[in-house]
Amino acid sequence: MPVIYGKGAVRLQLLGYSINTLPELALLNFSRNLYFMSNPALQHFLARHQLPDSYLSMAQNAFSPLIDEFNHQHQINQKTYIIGINGCQGSGKSTLADYLCTVVAEKYHLPTVALSLDDFYLTKAERIELARKVHPLLAQRGVPGTHDVDLAINTINSLALGNKTLITRFDKSIDDRVFEADSETVTGHIGLIVIEGWCFGAKSQAPDSLIEPVNDMERSEDPDGVYRDYVNTALATHYPQLFEIADSTVMLRAPSFKTVFEWRLEQERKLIENLKTTKPVPASLSTMSDQEIRRFIQNFQRITEHCLEEMPNRVDHLFQLNVARQIVDYRKS
C-alpha cells in the first residue's frame, strides 16, 4: 500500500529488532537515538508495523548509508530521488520503504512517497481475461505480466514532476484495486520516492533456462512452458523501463528460497490480524491457508532464485539476511 509522508562490533537484525554495540558507539549515538525513540512520526511508524522501539536503533545503524546517499544527492540538486528495493516475500522491504520515507520526511522536511509494485497489479477482470487468452495461471496476481507497468511508470513520472497524481492501491483481501474514490491524490514536489517489489530489478532468463520445470506447479500446470515463457518475455520487454527509473537500488537478500514459505506465512497471519480490526470486515475477504500459501509461492520460485543468484553483483546496496532476517552482511557497490 502506498504511504505518503508530510512536508567496532555491531550485530544488526532486520526483523528480530535487537542490536548490540560497543559502549563508545552507544555513547556516541545516545542523543540521536533518544530523538528517534521520542519522535511522534517514528512512533506512528512502529505502530503501523507492530514493531518494538528497538527496531529504530537497528534501522538507524543499518540503513544510514541509504539516508546519507539521499542527502548527498539532494544537496547536489533538488530533483526527486527514487530508490528501488528488491526482496522476496516477507523480507521486510515494505517496512524499509516506510522507514526511509518517514525518516527523510522528518529529518529533511520533504514530502516522500512509498510505493509497492503490488499496487500496480492488473485488475481482477484484466487478469481473468489474460488467463483466458494466454494461460490460466495468469489469473493469479504476482508474476511479471500481471502488473500494469505503464501505470507504474506514469505514476512515478507524474510524482517526480510534481503533478497531481492518483496513487493506485491494491487490496489483497479482495484481490483487486481499491476504487479511485478511496485512493489518495498527491500534488507538489516530492523529495523521495521509494518503490519496492519482490521482482523489482529482476532480469529475464535465457530461453533454454525455461525448459526444465523448477517445481511441481510448473511441471503439472505448465508442461508446455507457455506460462513461464510469457512471464519471462514480459520481464524482458516491459519491465526494464520501470526498473531503470530508480536512482539507487537495494536488495534484501534471503539466504535461499526455502525461507520464503515461513516469511510469507507470517505475512498472511499479519494480514488476517489486521483485517480483524477492520470494521466492517469486507464481505469478500480472501486469505490463504498454509497449503494455499505453499502452492502460491511456487509462482515466485523461478524468478526469486534467479535474483538471489545474479542480482547481488549489480545492486547499489546489498543487505544479506539469515533465516531469522538478521542482517549478517552489507555491501555498497
N, C-alpha and C positions, 0 to 999 in steps of 0.2 A: 504494500500500500504506500503511495507517495506521502511524504510528510513535508510540510512547508514550514520554515522557521523564520522568525522575525529578524525587523531591521535591528672494577667490580663485578660482583656476582649478583645476577638478577634472575629470578625464576618467574616467568610470566605464564599466565593461564587465561585463555580466551574466554571460556565459559565456565571455568571452575572457580574464577573470581578470588584468587589468592595471589599474594606477592610477597617475596622475601627480598629485602635489600640490605646492603651493608649499612651500618649505622651512619656513616658520613653521608650516604646518598639519602637516607631517610631525613637527616637533619637539613640537608640542602633543599629538599623538596617540601619541607613541612608546611611553610606558609602557602605554597602553591596548592598543595593537597587540601589544606583547610578551606581555601577558596572553592575548590572543586566540590568538596563534600557539602558545602553550605549553599551552593548556587541553586536557586529555585528551578531554573531550566534543566539543569543536570539531574536534579531530584525527580523532576517530571519524567525525564528520560528513563531513569531507573524504574520508575513506577510503570511506564509503558511496557517495559520488557521484563518486569518482575525480577529485577536484579538487586543484589545487595550493594551496599556502599563500596565495598572492596573492589567492585568492578572498575570504578573510576580511577583508582590508583593503578590498577593493571593497565587500563587503556591509555592513561596518560603517559606511562612509560613505554608501552609497546608501540603506540600509534603516533607518537610525537613527530617522527620523520614525515608523516603524511601532512600533518598540520604545518610543520615548518616549511615543507615544499610548497604548499599552497601560499603561505605568507610571502615566501621569496618571489614567487611568480606574480602575486598581487602587487607587490611593491614595484615590479618592473612595468606592469600595465594593469589596468583595472578591468580587463576583459573577464567574462565568465570563465571560471576554471572547471573542468569536467574530469571527474575520477570514475573509472570503471572498475568494478570489483567482480572477480570470479571466485566461486566457491561452491562445492557440492551442497546438496540439501542438508540443512542443519549445521553448516559450518560456522554460522554467525555473521554472514555477510550483510543481512538487513540490519542487524544490531550495529555493526560497524558503520554502515552508511548513516544511520540515525545519529550515532555518536559524533561522527565527523561534522555533520551538518549542525548539530547542536552546539558543539564547541566553537566552530567558526562563527556562527551567528552571535554567540555570546562574547567571544574574545575580540572579534573584529567588527562587530555591529553591522554585519552584512546579511541580507536575505539569502537563504540557502534552500535547496530543494533536494529531497531524496526520492529517487525513482526506483522502481523494480521492473525488470524485464517482464516479470509475470503480469504486470498490469497492462501489458500490450498484447495479451493473448487475443486471438480471434474470438469473436462471439461464439456462443454455443451453436447458433444456427449456421454460422460460417464454417465451423468445424464439422458439423454434420454433413454439410454439402461437400466439403473437401473429402470426407470419408467415403461418401457415395461415389465421387468421381475418381479418387485415387486409391485409397486403401482404408479399410475400417479402423485401423489403429489411429488414424489421424483425427478421429472424433475426440480423442483424449488430449487434453492440453499438455504442454510441456516441451516437446522437442522442437528444434528448428523446423520451420514450415508451419507452425501453429501460432506464430506471432504476426502481428501487423507491423512489420518493420518500418514501412513508410510512416506510419503514425508515430512510432517511437522517434524516428529521425526528425520529423516535423515538430514534434513536441519539444525536443531538446533545442533545436534551432530557434524556435519561437521564444523559448525561455531565455536563450542566450542573447537574443535581440531586444529583450525587454517588452515584447508584445504581450497583449492579453492572451493568455494561454489556458485552455481547459486541461486539467490534469486527469487523465484517464485512470480509472481504478478498476480492479478485477476482484470480485468476491468469490473466493474459492468455495465457500459454503453453499453457493448456488451455481457454481461452475459457469459464471457469466459475468459480463461487465456490469458495473454499477450504472444506473441511469444517469444521464448527463445532469439532470436536475439535482442529483445528490452528490455531484462531483464538485471539486474545488476549481476556482479560477485564479490565476496569478497574473499580476501586471507589474511591470517595472524591472529595474536592474536586479539580476541575481548574481551574487558573488561566487557561489559554488553550487554545482550540480553533481550529485553522486548517483550513478546508476549501477545497480547490482543485478546479477543473474547467474544461475548455475552454469550456463553455457556462454556467458559473456566473454568475448575474445577467443572462443574456440575456433579451431581450423578444421576444414574438411579433411577426410581421409582419401588416400589413393583408391581408385575403383577396385583394385584387386584385394584391398583390405576388407571389403564389404562381403566377399564371397562366403567366408566361414562365419556362421552364426556365433554370437558370444554368449547366448543364454537360451533357456527353454522357450521364452517368448518368441525370439527371432526364429528359432528352429521350427516351432509349431504353427505360429501365426503369420510368419513372413518367409515361407520356404523359398519363394522365388526372388526375394530380395527387393521387391517393389517398394516397400515401406522405407527400408534403410537407404535405398538409392535416392528416394525423394527427399528424405531428411538431409542426406549428405549434399545433394545438389543445391538445396535451399541454403545450407550453411556456406557453400562455396560462392553462391551468386548474390544472395540478397543481404546477408548479414555483415560482410566486411565494411561496407559504408557506415553502418551503425557503430561497429567496434572502433573504427578509425576516428570517431568523434572524440574519444577520450584523450585528454592531455597526459594522463598518468594512469597506469594500470596496476591493480593489486590482485594477488592470488592468496586466498586462504586454502592451503593445500592439505587435504586429508591424507592420512597415511596409506589408505587404499580404499577401493570401492566397498569392501566388506563392512566398513564402518558406517556406510550411508544408511543402512536399514535402521539401526538404533537411533541415529540422529534424526532421521525422517519420522520415526515412530514418536520421538519426543515432540517434534513439531506438531504432529497430528493431535497428540494429547493436549498440548498447549492451546491449539485451536479450539478443541472441544471445551476446555475450561473457559476460554474467552467467550465462546458462544453461550455458555450457561449464564453469563452475566448480561446477555442481550435481552432486552425486553421491548417487544415480544420476540420470542425465538422464531426465526424465519420458518415458515411452513415448509419450504423446500430445502431445509437444512440437509447437507450432504457431507458426511465424514466417512473415513475409511477404517476398516478393521485391520488387524495386524496382517492377515493373509492378503488383503487387498493392497496394503502398502508394499508388501514383498513383491507382489506382481507389478505394481505401479512403477517401482524404481527400476525394474528391468528395462524400461523405456530409456533410461538415462545412462545405463551402464556403458554402452559403447563410447559415447562422447566423453563421459566422465573419465574413463580410463585413458582415453587418448589425451585429454587435457592434463591429467596427472603425470603423464609421461613426457609430453613435449612442451607444455606451457611454461614450466619453471624457468627455462633458459631465456625467455623473452619478455617476461613481465618486469615492470619497474620496481615493484616491491613484492617480495615473496615471504609469506609467513607460513612456516612449516608447523603443522599441528600433529599431536599424537592422538590416540584413541579417546583420550579424555578432553580433547580440544584445548590442551595446553599448547602454547607457542613454545616450541623447542628450538627454533632457529629462525633467524631473519636475515634476508639478503636484499640489498639495494643494488640495482644494476647501474 
